[in-house]
Amino acid sequence: MALALRFSPALGVQALAVVAALAGVAVWTPLLLTSAESHTPPAAAEALAARSDNPALQWFSTAPTALQVKVSGVLAGARGAVAILSLNDGPPRSFLLGERLSPGVRLTAIAGDGVEIERGGEKVRVQLDTLPQAPALPRLTRP
């Protein structure tokens, strides 16, 4: 039995495509698998702090989140003291002592005039918002 080799144009194109694909793999594999050194300067802490309001950065960050806390009220209940807080200009919500306000931020103390929160190991005191003084009303009765 004799082996007869016949050349067909379709078979030649397929062979050329396989050789091109193997050449591409051989060229690109070492380029993609080696680590490149970074040419970007290290970011300053101020620049990172300025971008901390981006939610995507907060998802992967281990730093406590930037949080604006407004104390609307405090009261004592059956389960202990309760603080009514607005977080980042949101609607007021009630929080118990020791409750987590956001990742890395916890309510550590509730007093009659405000609350104390712990953010990244640092304790911050937030005073209770007071109502402005009411204007003097005129008398409605005759003297």
Residue pairs with C-beta under 8 A, 6 or more apart in sequence:
51 57
52 58
52 61
52 63
52 65
52 66
53 66
58 65
58 103
62 104
63 104
63 120
64 102
64 103
64 104
64 105
64 119
64 120
65 102
65 103
65 104
65 105
67 87
67 88
67 101
67 102
67 105
67 117
67 119
68 87
68 88
68 89
69 85
69 86
69 87
69 101
69 115
69 117
69 126
70 85
70 86
70 87
70 89
70 126
70 129
71 83
71 84
71 85
71 114
71 115
71 126
71 127
71 128
71 129
72 84
72 85
72 86
72 92
72 129
73 83
73 84
73 92
73 128
74 81
74 82
74 83
74 84
74 110
74 111
74 112
74 114
74 115
74 128
75 81
75 82
75 84
76 82
79 96
80 96
80 97
81 96
81 97
81 110
82 94
82 95
82 96
82 110
83 94
83 95
83 97
83 107
83 110
83 115
84 92
84 93
84 94
84 95
85 92
85 93
85 94
85 95
85 101
85 107
85 115
86 92
86 93
87 93
87 101
87 102
95 101
95 107
96 107
97 107
97 108
97 109
97 110
98 106
98 107
98 108
99 106
99 107
100 106
100 107
101 107
101 117
104 119
104 120
105 117
105 118
105 119
106 117
106 118
107 115
107 116
107 117
108 116
108 117
108 118
108 123
109 115
109 116
110 116
112 128
113 127
113 128
114 125
114 126
114 127
114 128
115 125
115 126
115 128
116 123
116 124
116 125
116 126
117 123
117 124
117 126
118 124
